[in-house]
Amino acid sequence: MSQSPHIIIVDDEAPAREMVGEYLKMHGFAVTLCEGGKSLRTAIEAGAPDLVVLDLNMPEEDGLSIIRDLKSRTNVPVIMLTATASPIDRVVGLELGADDYVAKPCELRELMARIRSVLRRSTPAKAAMGSEAAAAKAEKDQLVRFGTKWLDLGAQALRDDEGNEHPLTASEFGLLKVFAANPKRVLSRERLLELANARDSEAFDRAVDLRIMRIRRKIEPDPTKPAVIRTIRGGGYLFSPVGDKA
């Protein structure tokens, strides 16, 4: 019935990518192995995967430039594998749109848990479909106004009034979905992470601010004076629905 999630593993070291690939296949995933950016692009042309696991440190083309290119053309979720302990690489990767990271050498069970978590965040509508009657009943609640855009919860899409779609990463959609469910409530970074089912770590704490900055560029009439997602000093963030505008 439901297809196995398709994961692409990108790592220039054959033993590492094969080990990860075999483990994921054992747990029911469909897997494609790539040695770098070129083979990744070829694989994606053949069919978009559900998620990419990407090594950041590769000689041919570094992972950060691959993430930048990938996210400019697609919304496929990305989990970074980082051999260095550099928080700069992690934060830059998260700012470019990566959805999670795991340090190398990685614990395979942890990597699989991260993959399942990101897939849950990127496909919440599929899991929530239920019966057609329930979906029809909920249809009118699927559109939420965020400033200059509409968030379509069912399609996981951000659109303007003309119907043009504006790309969202899985983690940005996760944050907007949390705000949509909690209007006029101050949410701390910790609470946002918890409700969005994201990792609670230093890099992700910082990434909440970076992601909200990116979201504001997409939805605020004036991103330099945020009125839709407001910063509450010492508290966190608050979503003011469009009707609250002065």
Helices and strands as residue ranges (DSSP letters): E 6-10, H 14-26, E 30-34, H 37-46, E 51-55, H 63-73, E 78-82, H 87-96, E 100-103, H 108-122, H 124-127, H 132-138, G 139-141, E 143-146, E 149-152, E 157-159, E 165-166, H 170-181, E 186-187, H 189-195, H 202-219, E 229-232, E 236-239, G 242-244
